[in-house]
């Protein structure tokens, strides 16, 4: 544990941000898993893709995920949906 007051504060702030980032990332992953399960079951639709894309976009807005990685993930999800519907 740090002795310096500013270092103590940095530890507290980092823990708080880390928790927030983990929650956002977890919500995004859960949404993606639900989408993939729906695709596997054959019940996926555009509304579910839209909700999953929104979760990915929220992660980008909060700085948890890079925008190019998010765009790549959304493109792959859309591709998977199109393949499942064809």
PDB file of N, CA, C and O in Angstrom:
ATOM      1  N   UNK A   1       0.845  -1.185   0.000  1.00  0.00           N
ATOM      2  CA  UNK A   1       0.000   0.000   0.000  1.00  0.00           C
ATOM      3  C   UNK A   1       0.886   1.243   0.000  1.00  0.00           C
ATOM      4  O   UNK A   1       1.847   1.319   0.766  1.00  0.00           O
ATOM      5  N   UNK A   2       0.572   2.210  -0.849  1.00  0.00           N
ATOM      6  CA  UNK A   2       1.414   3.412  -0.919  1.00  0.00           C
ATOM      7  C   UNK A   2       1.292   4.288   0.336  1.00  0.00           C
ATOM      8  O   UNK A   2       0.277   4.280   1.031  1.00  0.00           O
ATOM      9  N   UNK A   3       2.361   5.036   0.593  1.00  0.00           N
ATOM     10  CA  UNK A   3       2.378   5.955   1.740  1.00  0.00           C
ATOM     11  C   UNK A   3       1.997   7.370   1.335  1.00  0.00           C
ATOM     12  O   UNK A   3       1.467   8.134   2.141  1.00  0.00           O
ATOM     13  N   UNK A   4       2.268   7.713   0.089  1.00  0.00           N
ATOM     14  CA  UNK A   4       2.045   9.079  -0.377  1.00  0.00           C
ATOM     15  C   UNK A   4       0.565   9.280  -0.666  1.00  0.00           C
ATOM     16  O   UNK A   4      -0.092   8.415  -1.245  1.00  0.00           O
ATOM     17  N   UNK A   5       0.049  10.440  -0.253  1.00  0.00           N
ATOM     18  CA  UNK A   5      -1.387  10.724  -0.355  1.00  0.00           C
ATOM     19  C   UNK A   5      -1.888  10.637  -1.804  1.00  0.00           C
ATOM     20  O   UNK A   5      -2.944  10.056  -2.056  1.00  0.00           O
ATOM     21  N   UNK A   6      -1.151  11.202  -2.743  1.00  0.00           N
ATOM     22  CA  UNK A   6      -1.581  11.184  -4.148  1.00  0.00           C
ATOM     23  C   UNK A   6      -1.577   9.762  -4.706  1.00  0.00           C
ATOM     24  O   UNK A   6      -2.427   9.404  -5.522  1.00  0.00           O
ATOM     25  N   UNK A   7      -0.610   8.953  -4.259  1.00  0.00           N
ATOM     26  CA  UNK A   7      -0.539   7.570  -4.718  1.00  0.00           C
ATOM     27  C   UNK A   7      -1.707   6.758  -4.161  1.00  0.00           C
ATOM     28  O   UNK A   7      -2.243   5.887  -4.846  1.00  0.00           O
ATOM     29  N   UNK A   8      -2.099   7.040  -2.932  1.00  0.00           N
ATOM     30  CA  UNK A   8      -3.260   6.387  -2.321  1.00  0.00           C
ATOM     31  C   UNK A   8      -4.506   6.711  -3.126  1.00  0.00           C
ATOM     32  O   UNK A   8      -5.329   5.836  -3.395  1.00  0.00           O
ATOM     33  N   UNK A   9      -4.639   7.985  -3.511  1.00  0.00           N
ATOM     34  CA  UNK A   9      -5.797   8.400  -4.307  1.00  0.00           C
ATOM     35  C   UNK A   9      -5.784   7.708  -5.670  1.00  0.00           C
ATOM     36  O   UNK A   9      -6.827   7.267  -6.152  1.00  0.00           O
ATOM     37  N   UNK A  10      -4.611   7.612  -6.289  1.00  0.00           N
ATOM     38  CA  UNK A  10      -4.531   6.970  -7.605  1.00  0.00           C
ATOM     39  C   UNK A  10      -4.986   5.507  -7.518  1.00  0.00           C
ATOM     40  O   UNK A  10      -5.661   5.011  -8.420  1.00  0.00           O
ATOM     41  N   UNK A  11      -4.615   4.824  -6.436  1.00  0.00           N
ATOM     42  CA  UNK A  11      -5.028   3.431  -6.257  1.00  0.00           C
ATOM     43  C   UNK A  11      -6.544   3.352  -6.172  1.00  0.00           C
ATOM     44  O   UNK A  11      -7.154   2.489  -6.803  1.00  0.00           O
ATOM     45  N   UNK A  12      -7.161   4.246  -5.397  1.00  0.00           N
ATOM     46  CA  UNK A  12      -8.623   4.249  -5.248  1.00  0.00           C
ATOM     47  C   UNK A  12      -9.308   4.537  -6.579  1.00  0.00           C
ATOM     48  O   UNK A  12     -10.264   3.857  -6.953  1.00  0.00           O
ATOM     49  N   UNK A  13      -8.821   5.537  -7.285  1.00  0.00           N
ATOM     50  CA  UNK A  13      -9.418   5.925  -8.565  1.00  0.00           C
ATOM     51  C   UNK A  13      -9.266   4.789  -9.580  1.00  0.00           C
ATOM     52  O   UNK A  13     -10.198   4.480 -10.322  1.00  0.00           O
ATOM     53  N   UNK A  14      -8.093   4.177  -9.605  1.00  0.00           N
ATOM     54  CA  UNK A  14      -7.841   3.091 -10.546  1.00  0.00           C
ATOM     55  C   UNK A  14      -8.764   1.912 -10.272  1.00  0.00           C
ATOM     56  O   UNK A  14      -9.280   1.303 -11.210  1.00  0.00           O
ATOM     57  N   UNK A  15      -8.980   1.580  -9.000  1.00  0.00           N
ATOM     58  CA  UNK A  15      -9.879   0.476  -8.650  1.00  0.00           C
ATOM     59  C   UNK A  15     -11.305   0.772  -9.109  1.00  0.00           C
ATOM     60  O   UNK A  15     -12.000  -0.107  -9.617  1.00  0.00           O
ATOM     61  N   UNK A  16     -11.727   2.017  -8.926  1.00  0.00           N
ATOM     62  CA  UNK A  16     -13.079   2.410  -9.317  1.00  0.00           C
ATOM     63  C   UNK A  16     -13.251   2.332 -10.840  1.00  0.00           C
ATOM     64  O   UNK A  16     -14.254   1.817 -11.334  1.00  0.00           O
ATOM     65  N   UNK A  17     -12.253   2.854 -11.579  1.00  0.00           N
ATOM     66  CA  UNK A  17     -12.316   2.819 -13.037  1.00  0.00           C
ATOM     67  C   UNK A  17     -12.249   1.387 -13.554  1.00  0.00           C
ATOM     68  O   UNK A  17     -12.930   1.030 -14.516  1.00  0.00           O
ATOM     69  N   UNK A  18     -11.420   0.570 -12.904  1.00  0.00           N
ATOM     70  CA  UNK A  18     -11.271  -0.823 -13.309  1.00  0.00           C
ATOM     71  C   UNK A  18     -12.592  -1.572 -13.148  1.00  0.00           C
ATOM     72  O   UNK A  18     -12.963  -2.371 -14.009  1.00  0.00           O
ATOM     73  N   UNK A  19     -13.294  -1.320 -12.061  1.00  0.00           N
ATOM     74  CA  UNK A  19     -14.592  -1.953 -11.834  1.00  0.00           C
ATOM     75  C   UNK A  19     -15.590  -1.530 -12.904  1.00  0.00           C
ATOM     76  O   UNK A  19     -16.314  -2.363 -13.449  1.00  0.00           O
ATOM     77  N   UNK A  20     -15.628  -0.232 -13.206  1.00  0.00           N
ATOM     78  CA  UNK A  20     -16.543   0.299 -14.220  1.00  0.00           C
ATOM     79  C   UNK A  20     -16.245  -0.315 -15.588  1.00  0.00           C
ATOM     80  O   UNK A  20     -17.157  -0.728 -16.305  1.00  0.00           O
ATOM     81  N   UNK A  21     -14.967  -0.369 -15.937  1.00  0.00           N
ATOM     82  CA  UNK A  21     -14.572  -0.938 -17.229  1.00  0.00           C
ATOM     83  C   UNK A  21     -14.936  -2.413 -17.325  1.00  0.00           C
ATOM     84  O   UNK A  21     -15.393  -2.876 -18.370  1.00  0.00           O
ATOM     85  N   UNK A  22     -14.734  -3.156 -16.232  1.00  0.00           N
ATOM     86  CA  UNK A  22     -15.077  -4.574 -16.233  1.00  0.00           C
ATOM     87  C   UNK A  22     -16.573  -4.777 -16.405  1.00  0.00           C
ATOM     88  O   UNK A  22     -16.994  -5.696 -17.107  1.00  0.00           O
ATOM     89  N   UNK A  23     -17.388  -3.926 -15.769  1.00  0.00           N
ATOM     90  CA  UNK A  23     -18.839  -4.038 -15.888  1.00  0.00           C
ATOM     91  C   UNK A  23     -19.279  -3.790 -17.329  1.00  0.00           C
ATOM     92  O   UNK A  23     -20.119  -4.516 -17.862  1.00  0.00           O
ATOM     93  N   UNK A  24     -18.716  -2.778 -17.946  1.00  0.00           N
ATOM     94  CA  UNK A  24     -19.075  -2.439 -19.332  1.00  0.00           C
ATOM     95  C   UNK A  24     -18.649  -3.566 -20.274  1.00  0.00           C
ATOM     96  O   UNK A  24     -19.415  -3.973 -21.147  1.00  0.00           O
ATOM     97  N   UNK A  25     -17.425  -4.067 -20.094  1.00  0.00           N
ATOM     98  CA  UNK A  25     -16.918  -5.134 -20.947  1.00  0.00           C
ATOM     99  C   UNK A  25     -17.727  -6.414 -20.753  1.00  0.00           C
ATOM    100  O   UNK A  25     -18.000  -7.136 -21.712  1.00  0.00           O
ATOM    101  N   UNK A  26     -18.106  -6.685 -19.516  1.00  0.00           N
ATOM    102  CA  UNK A  26     -18.902  -7.875 -19.221  1.00  0.00           C
ATOM    103  C   UNK A  26     -20.279  -7.790 -19.868  1.00  0.00           C
ATOM    104  O   UNK A  26     -20.767  -8.776 -20.420  1.00  0.00           O
ATOM    105  N   UNK A  27     -20.904  -6.622 -19.805  1.00  0.00           N
ATOM    106  CA  UNK A  27     -22.222  -6.433 -20.417  1.00  0.00           C
ATOM    107  C   UNK A  27     -22.140  -6.625 -21.932  1.00  0.00           C
ATOM    108  O   UNK A  27     -23.032  -7.212 -22.545  1.00  0.00           O
ATOM    109  N   UNK A  28     -21.059  -6.121 -22.521  1.00  0.00           N
ATOM    110  CA  UNK A  28     -20.873  -6.261 -23.961  1.00  0.00           C
ATOM    111  C   UNK A  28     -20.694  -7.738 -24.334  1.00  0.00           C
ATOM    112  O   UNK A  28     -21.307  -8.224 -25.284  1.00  0.00           O
ATOM    113  N   UNK A  29     -19.857  -8.438 -23.582  1.00  0.00           N
ATOM    114  CA  UNK A  29     -19.613  -9.848 -23.871  1.00  0.00           C
ATOM    115  C   UNK A  29     -20.884 -10.676 -23.709  1.00  0.00           C
ATOM    116  O   UNK A  29     -21.145 -11.582 -24.501  1.00  0.00           O
ATOM    117  N   UNK A  30     -21.676 -10.363 -22.681  1.00  0.00           N
ATOM    118  CA  UNK A  30     -22.931 -11.071 -22.459  1.00  0.00           C
ATOM    119  C   UNK A  30     -23.866 -10.869 -23.635  1.00  0.00           C
ATOM    120  O   UNK A  30     -24.513 -11.812 -24.091  1.00  0.00           O
ATOM    121  N   UNK A  31     -23.938  -9.638 -24.129  1.00  0.00           N
ATOM    122  CA  UNK A  31     -24.793  -9.330 -25.267  1.00  0.00           C
ATOM    123  C   UNK A  31     -24.343 -10.100 -26.508  1.00  0.00           C
ATOM    124  O   UNK A  31     -25.170 -10.632 -27.249  1.00  0.00           O
ATOM    125  N   UNK A  32     -23.047 -10.155 -26.728  1.00  0.00           N
ATOM    126  CA  UNK A  32     -22.504 -10.876 -27.886  1.00  0.00           C
ATOM    127  C   UNK A  32     -22.804 -12.365 -27.763  1.00  0.00           C
ATOM    128  O   UNK A  32     -23.162 -13.010 -28.749  1.00  0.00           O
ATOM    129  N   UNK A  33     -22.661 -12.919 -26.551  1.00  0.00           N
ATOM    130  CA  UNK A  33     -22.938 -14.340 -26.349  1.00  0.00           C
ATOM    131  C   UNK A  33     -24.408 -14.652 -26.590  1.00  0.00           C
ATOM    132  O   UNK A  33     -24.733 -15.690 -27.167  1.00  0.00           O
ATOM    133  N   UNK A  34     -25.306 -13.760 -26.153  1.00  0.00           N
ATOM    134  CA  UNK A  34     -26.735 -13.959 -26.391  1.00  0.00           C
ATOM    135  C   UNK A  34     -27.025 -13.953 -27.892  1.00  0.00           C
ATOM    136  O   UNK A  34     -27.811 -14.760 -28.388  1.00  0.00           O
ATOM    137  N   UNK A  35     -26.383 -13.034 -28.603  1.00  0.00           N
ATOM    138  CA  UNK A  35     -26.565 -12.956 -30.054  1.00  0.00           C
ATOM    139  C   UNK A  35     -26.084 -14.243 -30.719  1.00  0.00           C
ATOM    140  O   UNK A  35     -26.784 -14.811 -31.558  1.00  0.00           O
ATOM    141  N   UNK A  36     -24.895 -14.700 -30.346  1.00  0.00           N
ATOM    142  CA  UNK A  36     -24.337 -15.905 -30.958  1.00  0.00           C
ATOM    143  C   UNK A  36     -25.188 -17.132 -30.639  1.00  0.00           C
ATOM    144  O   UNK A  36     -25.331 -18.023 -31.477  1.00  0.00           O
ATOM    145  N   UNK A  37     -25.751 -17.181 -29.435  1.00  0.00           N
ATOM    146  CA  UNK A  37     -26.630 -18.299 -29.072  1.00  0.00           C
ATOM    147  C   UNK A  37     -27.903 -18.263 -29.913  1.00  0.00           C
ATOM    148  O   UNK A  37     -28.402 -19.302 -30.345  1.00  0.00           O
ATOM    149  N   UNK A  38     -28.423 -17.052 -30.142  1.00  0.00           N
ATOM    150  CA  UNK A  38     -29.631 -16.905 -30.960  1.00  0.00           C
ATOM    151  C   UNK A  38     -29.355 -17.297 -32.409  1.00  0.00           C
ATOM    152  O   UNK A  38     -30.203 -17.906 -33.061  1.00  0.00           O
ATOM    153  N   UNK A  39     -28.180 -16.953 -32.908  1.00  0.00           N
ATOM    154  CA  UNK A  39     -27.807 -17.327 -34.275  1.00  0.00           C
ATOM    155  C   UNK A  39     -27.714 -18.849 -34.378  1.00  0.00           C
ATOM    156  O   UNK A  39     -28.179 -19.447 -35.348  1.00  0.00           O
ATOM    157  N   UNK A  40     -27.107 -19.463 -33.361  1.00  0.00           N
ATOM    158  CA  UNK A  40     -26.970 -20.925 -33.375  1.00  0.00           C
ATOM    159  C   UNK A  40     -28.338 -21.607 -33.306  1.00  0.00           C
ATOM    160  O   UNK A  40     -28.545 -22.666 -33.898  1.00  0.00           O
ATOM    161  N   UNK A  41     -29.270 -20.984 -32.574  1.00  0.00           N
ATOM    162  CA  UNK A  41     -30.616 -21.555 -32.450  1.00  0.00           C
ATOM    163  C   UNK A  41     -31.500 -21.210 -33.647  1.00  0.00           C
ATOM    164  O   UNK A  41     -32.574 -21.787 -33.821  1.00  0.00           O
ATOM    165  N   UNK A  42     -31.046 -20.273 -34.460  1.00  0.00           N
ATOM    166  CA  UNK A  42     -31.803 -19.874 -35.642  1.00  0.00           C
ATOM    167  C   UNK A  42     -32.879 -18.848 -35.364  1.00  0.00           C
ATOM    168  O   UNK A  42     -33.769 -18.640 -36.189  1.00  0.00           O
ATOM    169  N   UNK A  43     -32.807 -18.198 -34.201  1.00  0.00           N
ATOM    170  CA  UNK A  43     -33.837 -17.214 -33.852  1.00  0.00           C
ATOM    171  C   UNK A  43     -33.305 -15.772 -33.829  1.00  0.00           C
ATOM    172  O   UNK A  43     -33.948 -14.883 -33.271  1.00  0.00           O
ATOM    173  N   UNK A  44     -32.148 -15.543 -34.428  1.00  0.00           N
ATOM    174  CA  UNK A  44     -31.557 -14.199 -34.445  1.00  0.00           C
ATOM    175  C   UNK A  44     -32.257 -13.332 -35.482  1.00  0.00           C
ATOM    176  O   UNK A  44     -32.689 -13.816 -36.528  1.00  0.00           O
ATOM    177  N   UNK A  45     -32.362 -12.036 -35.174  1.00  0.00           N
ATOM    178  CA  UNK A  45     -32.948 -11.100 -36.124  1.00  0.00           C
ATOM    179  C   UNK A  45     -32.193  -9.778 -36.061  1.00  0.00           C
ATOM    180  O   UNK A  45     -31.245  -9.628 -35.291  1.00  0.00           O
ATOM    181  N   UNK A  46     -32.622  -8.830 -36.874  1.00  0.00           N
ATOM    182  CA  UNK A  46     -31.943  -7.536 -36.968  1.00  0.00           C
ATOM    183  C   UNK A  46     -32.050  -6.751 -35.664  1.00  0.00           C
ATOM    184  O   UNK A  46     -31.141  -5.990 -35.330  1.00  0.00           O
ATOM    185  N   UNK A  47     -33.136  -6.920 -34.928  1.00  0.00           N
ATOM    186  CA  UNK A  47     -33.304  -6.197 -33.667  1.00  0.00           C
ATOM    187  C   UNK A  47     -32.257  -6.635 -32.644  1.00  0.00           C
ATOM    188  O   UNK A  47     -31.708  -5.812 -31.911  1.00  0.00           O
ATOM    189  N   UNK A  48     -31.994  -7.918 -32.605  1.00  0.00           N
ATOM    190  CA  UNK A  48     -30.980  -8.440 -31.686  1.00  0.00           C
ATOM    191  C   UNK A  48     -29.589  -7.977 -32.100  1.00  0.00           C
ATOM    192  O   UNK A  48     -28.754  -7.667 -31.250  1.00  0.00           O
ATOM    193  N   UNK A  49     -29.342  -7.930 -33.406  1.00  0.00           N
ATOM    194  CA  UNK A  49     -28.062  -7.411 -33.910  1.00  0.00           C
ATOM    195  C   UNK A  49     -27.903  -5.950 -33.520  1.00  0.00           C
ATOM    196  O   UNK A  49     -26.817  -5.520 -33.129  1.00  0.00           O
ATOM    197  N   UNK A  50     -28.980  -5.190 -33.626  1.00  0.00           N
ATOM    198  CA  UNK A  50     -28.950  -3.779 -33.266  1.00  0.00           C
ATOM    199  C   UNK A  50     -28.640  -3.583 -31.778  1.00  0.00           C
ATOM    200  O   UNK A  50     -27.863  -2.700 -31.413  1.00  0.00           O
ATOM    201  N   UNK A  51     -29.247  -4.405 -30.928  1.00  0.00           N
ATOM    202  CA  UNK A  51     -29.005  -4.313 -29.491  1.00  0.00           C
ATOM    203  C   UNK A  51     -27.561  -4.672 -29.156  1.00  0.00           C
ATOM    204  O   UNK A  51     -26.937  -4.037 -28.305  1.00  0.00           O
ATOM    205  N   UNK A  52     -27.042  -5.681 -29.821  1.00  0.00           N
ATOM    206  CA  UNK A  52     -25.654  -6.096 -29.596  1.00  0.00           C
ATOM    207  C   UNK A  52     -24.687  -5.022 -30.086  1.00  0.00           C
ATOM    208  O   UNK A  52     -23.683  -4.739 -29.433  1.00  0.00           O
ATOM    209  N   UNK A  53     -24.989  -4.430 -31.232  1.00  0.00           N
ATOM    210  CA  UNK A  53     -24.145  -3.344 -31.751  1.00  0.00           C
ATOM    211  C   UNK A  53     -24.157  -2.156 -30.798  1.00  0.00           C
ATOM    212  O   UNK A  53     -23.139  -1.488 -30.617  1.00  0.00           O
ATOM    213  N   UNK A  54     -25.299  -1.897 -30.195  1.00  0.00           N
ATOM    214  CA  UNK A  54     -25.402  -0.807 -29.215  1.00  0.00           C
ATOM    215  C   UNK A  54     -24.522  -1.062 -28.009  1.00  0.00           C
ATOM    216  O   UNK A  54     -23.884  -0.139 -27.503  1.00  0.00           O
ATOM    217  N   UNK A  55     -24.479  -2.302 -27.539  1.00  0.00           N
ATOM    218  CA  UNK A  55     -23.624  -2.644 -26.401  1.00  0.00           C
ATOM    219  C   UNK A  55     -22.151  -2.456 -26.759  1.00  0.00           C
ATOM    220  O   UNK A  55     -21.363  -1.982 -25.941  1.00  0.00           O
ATOM    221  N   UNK A  56     -21.787  -2.827 -27.974  1.00  0.00           N
ATOM    222  CA  UNK A  56     -20.408  -2.655 -28.430  1.00  0.00           C
ATOM    223  C   UNK A  56     -20.085  -1.157 -28.540  1.00  0.00           C
ATOM    224  O   UNK A  56     -19.004  -0.719 -28.149  1.00  0.00           O
ATOM    225  N   UNK A  57     -21.033  -0.382 -29.076  1.00  0.00           N
ATOM    226  CA  UNK A  57     -20.823   1.065 -29.208  1.00  0.00           C
ATOM    227  C   UNK A  57     -20.700   1.747 -27.847  1.00  0.00           C
ATOM    228  O   UNK A  57     -19.939   2.704 -27.699  1.00  0.00           O
ATOM    229  N   UNK A  58     -21.442   1.262 -26.856  1.00  0.00           N
ATOM    230  CA  UNK A  58     -21.336   1.828 -25.505  1.00  0.00           C
ATOM    231  C   UNK A  58     -19.943   1.590 -24.934  1.00  0.00           C
ATOM    232  O   UNK A  58     -19.390   2.454 -24.253  1.00  0.00           O
ATOM    233  N   UNK A  59     -19.377   0.418 -25.213  1.00  0.00           N
ATOM    234  CA  UNK A  59     -18.022   0.114 -24.752  1.00  0.00           C
ATOM    235  C   UNK A  59     -17.011   1.066 -25.389  1.00  0.00           C
ATOM    236  O   UNK A  59     -16.047   1.484 -24.747  1.00  0.00           O
ATOM    237  N   UNK A  60     -17.242   1.401 -26.653  1.00  0.00           N
ATOM    238  CA  UNK A  60     -16.354   2.350 -27.344  1.00  0.00           C
ATOM    239  C   UNK A  60     -16.509   3.743 -26.741  1.00  0.00           C
ATOM    240  O   UNK A  60     -15.520   4.437 -26.505  1.00  0.00           O
ATOM    241  N   UNK A  61     -17.741   4.145 -26.497  1.00  0.00           N
ATOM    242  CA  UNK A  61     -18.001   5.479 -25.952  1.00  0.00           C
ATOM    243  C   UNK A  61     -17.368   5.656 -24.573  1.00  0.00           C
ATOM    244  O   UNK A  61     -16.949   6.756 -24.211  1.00  0.00           O
ATOM    245  N   UNK A  62     -17.302   4.574 -23.811  1.00  0.00           N
ATOM    246  CA  UNK A  62     -16.713   4.637 -22.465  1.00  0.00           C
ATOM    247  C   UNK A  62     -15.201   4.424 -22.483  1.00  0.00           C
ATOM    248  O   UNK A  62     -14.549   4.497 -21.442  1.00  0.00           O
ATOM    249  N   UNK A  63     -14.650   4.163 -23.657  1.00  0.00           N
ATOM    250  CA  UNK A  63     -13.202   4.020 -23.766  1.00  0.00           C
ATOM    251  C   UNK A  63     -12.687   2.643 -23.390  1.00  0.00           C
ATOM    252  O   UNK A  63     -11.492   2.475 -23.147  1.00  0.00           O
ATOM    253  N   UNK A  64     -13.571   1.656 -23.338  1.00  0.00           N
ATOM    254  CA  UNK A  64     -13.174   0.308 -22.962  1.00  0.00           C
ATOM    255  C   UNK A  64     -12.649  -0.455 -24.166  1.00  0.00           C
ATOM    256  O   UNK A  64     -11.821  -1.356 -24.032  1.00  0.00           O
ATOM    257  N   UNK A  65     -13.141  -0.087 -25.346  1.00  0.00           N
ATOM    258  CA  UNK A  65     -12.787  -0.808 -26.571  1.00  0.00           C
ATOM    259  C   UNK A  65     -12.411   0.204 -27.648  1.00  0.00           C
ATOM    260  O   UNK A  65     -12.965   1.302 -27.695  1.00  0.00           O
ATOM    261  N   UNK A  66     -11.472  -0.165 -28.510  1.00  0.00           N
ATOM    262  CA  UNK A  66     -11.077   0.718 -29.606  1.00  0.00           C
ATOM    263  C   UNK A  66     -12.145   0.680 -30.688  1.00  0.00           C
ATOM    264  O   UNK A  66     -12.778  -0.352 -30.916  1.00  0.00           O
ATOM    265  N   UNK A  67     -12.341   1.820 -31.356  1.00  0.00           N
ATOM    266  CA  UNK A  67     -13.433   1.899 -32.337  1.00  0.00           C
ATOM    267  C   UNK A  67     -13.235   0.969 -33.529  1.00  0.00           C
ATOM    268  O   UNK A  67     -14.210   0.452 -34.075  1.00  0.00           O
ATOM    269  N   UNK A  68     -11.989   0.750 -33.940  1.00  0.00           N
ATOM    270  CA  UNK A  68     -11.763  -0.160 -35.066  1.00  0.00           C
ATOM    271  C   UNK A  68     -12.063  -1.608 -34.674  1.00  0.00           C
ATOM    272  O   UNK A  68     -12.602  -2.375 -35.471  1.00  0.00           O
ATOM    273  N   UNK A  69     -11.715  -1.967 -33.456  1.00  0.00           N
ATOM    274  CA  UNK A  69     -12.018  -3.314 -32.962  1.00  0.00           C
ATOM    275  C   UNK A  69     -13.528  -3.499 -32.872  1.00  0.00           C
ATOM    276  O   UNK A  69     -14.047  -4.573 -33.176  1.00  0.00           O
ATOM    277  N   UNK A  70     -14.226  -2.457 -32.456  1.00  0.00           N
ATOM    278  CA  UNK A  70     -15.691  -2.519 -32.351  1.00  0.00           C
ATOM    279  C   UNK A  70     -16.321  -2.660 -33.731  1.00  0.00           C
ATOM    280  O   UNK A  70     -17.243  -3.454 -33.919  1.00  0.00           O
ATOM    281  N   UNK A  71     -15.827  -1.893 -34.692  1.00  0.00           N
ATOM    282  CA  UNK A  71     -16.368  -1.979 -36.055  1.00  0.00           C
ATOM    283  C   UNK A  71     -16.122  -3.363 -36.657  1.00  0.00           C
ATOM    284  O   UNK A  71     -16.974  -3.904 -37.362  1.00  0.00           O
ATOM    285  N   UNK A  72     -14.959  -3.922 -36.373  1.00  0.00           N
ATOM    286  CA  UNK A  72     -14.636  -5.269 -36.865  1.00  0.00           C
ATOM    287  C   UNK A  72     -15.589  -6.289 -36.227  1.00  0.00           C
ATOM    288  O   UNK A  72     -16.102  -7.173 -36.914  1.00  0.00           O
ATOM    289  N   UNK A  73     -15.820  -6.169 -34.935  1.00  0.00           N
ATOM    290  CA  UNK A  73     -16.717  -7.093 -34.233  1.00  0.00           C
ATOM    291  C   UNK A  73     -18.140  -6.984 -34.773  1.00  0.00           C
ATOM    292  O   UNK A  73     -18.797  -8.000 -34.998  1.00  0.00           O
ATOM    293  N   UNK A  74     -18.619  -5.753 -34.983  1.00  0.00           N
ATOM    294  CA  UNK A  74     -19.979  -5.558 -35.498  1.00  0.00           C
ATOM    295  C   UNK A  74     -20.113  -6.120 -36.916  1.00  0.00           C
ATOM    296  O   UNK A  74     -21.141  -6.701 -37.264  1.00  0.00           O
ATOM    297  N   UNK A  75     -19.079  -5.947 -37.721  1.00  0.00           N
ATOM    298  CA  UNK A  75     -19.113  -6.470 -39.091  1.00  0.00           C
ATOM    299  C   UNK A  75     -19.169  -7.994 -39.077  1.00  0.00           C
ATOM    300  O   UNK A  75     -19.887  -8.602 -39.871  1.00  0.00           O
ATOM    301  N   UNK A  76     -18.410  -8.606 -38.175  1.00  0.00           N
ATOM    302  CA  UNK A  76     -18.414 -10.066 -38.088  1.00  0.00           C
ATOM    303  C   UNK A  76     -19.757 -10.593 -37.599  1.00  0.00           C
ATOM    304  O   UNK A  76     -20.230 -11.634 -38.057  1.00  0.00           O
ATOM    305  N   UNK A  77     -20.371  -9.861 -36.658  1.00  0.00           N
ATOM    306  CA  UNK A  77     -21.694 -10.265 -36.175  1.00  0.00           C
ATOM    307  C   UNK A  77     -22.733 -10.169 -37.295  1.00  0.00           C
ATOM    308  O   UNK A  77     -23.564 -11.064 -37.457  1.00  0.00           O
ATOM    309  N   UNK A  78     -22.680  -9.087 -38.058  1.00  0.00           N
ATOM    310  CA  UNK A  78     -23.624  -8.902 -39.166  1.00  0.00           C
ATOM    311  C   UNK A  78     -23.426  -9.989 -40.226  1.00  0.00           C
ATOM    312  O   UNK A  78     -24.389 -10.502 -40.795  1.00  0.00           O
ATOM    313  N   UNK A  79     -22.173 -10.324 -40.476  1.00  0.00           N
ATOM    314  CA  UNK A  79     -21.847 -11.368 -41.439  1.00  0.00           C
ATOM    315  C   UNK A  79     -22.397 -12.715 -40.973  1.00  0.00           C
ATOM    316  O   UNK A  79     -22.932 -13.488 -41.768  1.00  0.00           O
ATOM    317  N   UNK A  80     -22.258 -12.984 -39.672  1.00  0.00           N
ATOM    318  CA  UNK A  80     -22.765 -14.233 -39.105  1.00  0.00           C
ATOM    319  C   UNK A  80     -24.289 -14.313 -39.204  1.00  0.00           C
ATOM    320  O   UNK A  80     -24.847 -15.375 -39.477  1.00  0.00           O
ATOM    321  N   UNK A  81     -24.961 -13.169 -38.977  1.00  0.00           N
ATOM    322  CA  UNK A  81     -26.423 -13.127 -39.081  1.00  0.00           C
ATOM    323  C   UNK A  81     -26.867 -13.363 -40.529  1.00  0.00           C
ATOM    324  O   UNK A  81     -27.805 -14.118 -40.785  1.00  0.00           O
ATOM    325  N   UNK A  82     -26.185 -12.711 -41.463  1.00  0.00           N
ATOM    326  CA  UNK A  82     -26.527 -12.855 -42.875  1.00  0.00           C
ATOM    327  C   UNK A  82     -26.341 -14.302 -43.335  1.00  0.00           C
ATOM    328  O   UNK A  82     -27.152 -14.830 -44.096  1.00  0.00           O
ATOM    329  N   UNK A  83     -25.272 -14.930 -42.869  1.00  0.00           N
ATOM    330  CA  UNK A  83     -25.002 -16.316 -43.233  1.00  0.00           C
ATOM    331  C   UNK A  83     -26.076 -17.246 -42.644  1.00  0.00           C
ATOM    332  O   UNK A  83     -26.490 -18.212 -43.285  1.00  0.00           O
ATOM    333  N   UNK A  84     -26.514 -16.944 -41.433  1.00  0.00           N
ATOM    334  CA  UNK A  84     -27.511 -17.794 -40.773  1.00  0.00           C
ATOM    335  C   UNK A  84     -28.887 -17.657 -41.435  1.00  0.00           C
ATOM    336  O   UNK A  84     -29.659 -18.615 -41.478  1.00  0.00           O
ATOM    337  N   UNK A  85     -29.185 -16.467 -41.946  1.00  0.00           N
ATOM    338  CA  UNK A  85     -30.486 -16.228 -42.568  1.00  0.00           C
ATOM    339  C   UNK A  85     -30.542 -16.732 -43.998  1.00  0.00           C
ATOM    340  O   UNK A  85     -31.628 -16.958 -44.532  1.00  0.00           O
ATOM    341  N   UNK A  86     -29.392 -16.909 -44.621  1.00  0.00           N
ATOM    342  CA  UNK A  86     -29.354 -17.345 -46.026  1.00  0.00           C
ATOM    343  C   UNK A  86     -29.626 -18.816 -46.191  1.00  0.00           C
ATOM    344  O   UNK A  86     -29.626 -19.322 -47.313  1.00  0.00           O
TER     345      UNK A  86
END
